[in-house]
């Protein structure tokens, strides 16, 4: 039976495409308000990694059974993702944009973690392939994701610290 895997892949693909639309709109608005993008050179690599992750799942997962436990974990992560988006509102973007003078968000999931969205992405990159019974795929993309997140978090932390010092 192919429809559960196709439905899940369709959901994730449409979600990611919708998020790119929101991110583009929010990025433009932040830049118009004086925001500054930091470390844009890693962004194409990150987009390529996530596109390859989804494309690979479209090639490997259709027709595979969806494992309930990992599906539920993945859906729990989606609820947390919505919490992050609702907390950041118009400051959420897929790029690193620093808005000088704007206070750090410290409500919602940001009360507990400095970068909750990245923790969620780490979980998603691993759990969606596991939901399709693809553990090697989960490990390989998790390693690639860890490498890009290392670069991204380092750049974002430096930019945030710089913006706070220069207020």
C-alpha positions as CSV (number, residue, x, y, z in Angstrom):
1,X,0.0,0.0,0.0
2,X,1.7,3.2,-1.2
3,X,-0.7,5.9,-0.1
4,X,0.5,6.4,3.5
5,X,4.1,7.0,2.4
6,X,3.0,9.2,-0.5
7,X,0.7,11.2,1.9
8,X,3.5,11.7,4.4
9,X,6.0,12.8,1.7
10,X,3.5,15.1,0.2
11,X,2.8,16.7,3.6
12,X,6.5,17.3,4.3
13,X,7.2,18.6,0.8
14,X,4.3,21.0,0.8
15,X,5.2,22.1,4.4
16,X,8.8,22.9,3.3
17,X,7.7,24.7,0.2
18,X,5.3,26.8,2.3
19,X,8.0,27.5,4.8
20,X,10.2,28.8,2.0
21,X,7.5,31.2,1.0
22,X,7.1,32.5,4.6
23,X,10.9,32.7,5.0
24,X,11.3,34.7,1.8
25,X,8.6,37.1,2.9
26,X,10.0,37.5,6.4
27,X,13.6,37.9,5.2
28,X,12.5,40.7,2.8
29,X,10.6,42.4,5.7
30,X,13.6,42.1,8.1
31,X,16.0,43.4,5.5
32,X,13.7,46.4,4.8
33,X,13.6,47.1,8.6
34,X,17.4,47.3,8.6
35,X,18.3,43.7,9.2
36,X,21.6,42.3,8.0
37,X,22.1,38.8,6.6
38,X,25.0,37.0,8.1
39,X,27.0,34.1,6.6
40,X,25.0,33.8,3.4
41,X,27.6,31.6,1.8
42,X,26.5,28.4,3.6
43,X,22.8,28.9,2.7
44,X,22.9,27.3,-0.8
45,X,24.6,24.2,0.7
46,X,21.9,24.0,3.4
47,X,19.1,24.3,0.8
48,X,20.8,21.7,-1.4
49,X,21.2,19.3,1.6
50,X,17.5,19.6,2.5
51,X,16.4,19.3,-1.1
52,X,18.5,16.2,-1.5
53,X,17.1,14.7,1.7
54,X,13.5,15.2,0.4
55,X,14.2,14.1,-3.1
56,X,16.0,11.0,-1.8
57,X,13.1,10.1,0.3
58,X,10.8,10.5,-2.7
59,X,13.0,8.0,-4.5
60,X,13.3,5.5,-1.7
61,X,10.2,5.7,0.5
62,X,7.1,5.4,-1.7
63,X,5.5,2.0,-1.1
64,X,7.4,1.4,2.2
65,X,5.3,1.0,5.3
66,X,5.2,3.9,7.7
67,X,6.4,2.8,11.1
68,X,3.9,4.2,13.6
69,X,6.4,5.0,16.4
70,X,8.7,7.1,14.2
71,X,5.7,8.7,12.5
72,X,4.4,9.8,15.9
73,X,7.8,11.2,16.9
74,X,8.0,13.1,13.6
75,X,4.5,14.5,14.0
76,X,5.4,15.6,17.6
77,X,8.3,17.5,16.1
78,X,5.9,19.2,13.7
79,X,4.0,20.5,16.7
80,X,7.2,21.8,18.1
81,X,8.0,23.4,14.7
82,X,4.7,25.2,14.8
83,X,5.5,26.4,18.3
84,X,8.8,27.9,17.0
85,X,7.1,29.6,14.1
86,X,4.4,31.0,16.3
87,X,6.9,32.3,18.8
88,X,9.2,34.0,16.3
89,X,6.3,35.2,14.1
90,X,7.7,37.6,11.4
91,X,11.3,37.1,12.7
92,X,11.4,33.5,11.6
93,X,13.4,32.9,8.4
94,X,15.6,30.2,6.9
95,X,18.5,32.6,6.7
96,X,20.5,34.2,9.5
97,X,19.2,37.8,9.6
98,X,20.2,40.0,12.5
99,X,18.0,42.9,13.3
100,X,20.1,45.3,15.4
101,X,18.3,46.6,18.4
102,X,15.7,43.9,18.5
103,X,15.7,41.9,21.7
104,X,16.4,38.2,21.6
105,X,13.3,36.1,21.7
106,X,13.2,34.3,25.1
107,X,9.7,33.1,25.2
108,X,8.1,29.9,23.9
109,X,10.6,27.1,23.3
110,X,13.4,29.7,23.5
111,X,13.0,29.7,27.3
112,X,14.5,26.2,27.2
113,X,16.9,26.1,24.2
114,X,18.9,28.8,22.4
115,X,18.2,27.2,19.0
116,X,15.1,25.0,19.3
117,X,14.4,25.1,15.6
118,X,17.8,23.4,14.9
119,X,17.1,20.7,17.5
120,X,13.8,20.1,15.7
121,X,15.5,19.9,12.3
122,X,18.0,17.4,13.8
123,X,15.1,15.2,14.9
124,X,13.2,15.5,11.6
125,X,16.2,14.6,9.5
126,X,16.6,11.4,11.5
127,X,13.0,10.4,12.3
128,X,11.4,10.8,8.9
129,X,13.7,8.3,7.2
130,X,13.3,6.0,10.3
131,X,9.5,6.2,9.8
132,X,10.1,4.6,6.4
133,X,12.6,2.0,7.8
134,X,15.7,3.7,6.3
135,X,18.2,3.8,9.2
136,X,21.3,4.2,7.0
137,X,19.7,7.1,5.2
138,X,18.9,8.7,8.5
139,X,22.5,8.4,9.7
140,X,24.0,9.7,6.5
141,X,21.8,12.7,6.3
142,X,22.1,13.4,10.0
143,X,25.9,13.5,9.6
144,X,25.6,16.0,6.7
145,X,23.1,18.0,8.6
146,X,25.4,18.1,11.7
147,X,28.2,19.5,9.6
148,X,26.1,22.3,8.1
149,X,24.5,23.1,11.5
150,X,27.9,23.4,13.0
151,X,28.8,26.1,10.5
152,X,25.4,27.8,10.8
153,X,25.1,27.8,14.6
154,X,28.7,29.1,15.0
155,X,27.9,32.0,12.5
156,X,24.5,32.8,14.2
157,X,25.9,32.8,17.7
158,X,28.8,35.1,16.7
159,X,26.3,37.4,14.9
160,X,24.0,37.5,17.9
161,X,26.8,38.2,20.3
162,X,28.1,41.0,18.1
163,X,24.7,42.6,17.8
164,X,24.2,42.5,21.5
165,X,27.6,44.0,22.3
166,X,27.1,46.8,19.7
167,X,23.6,47.9,20.9
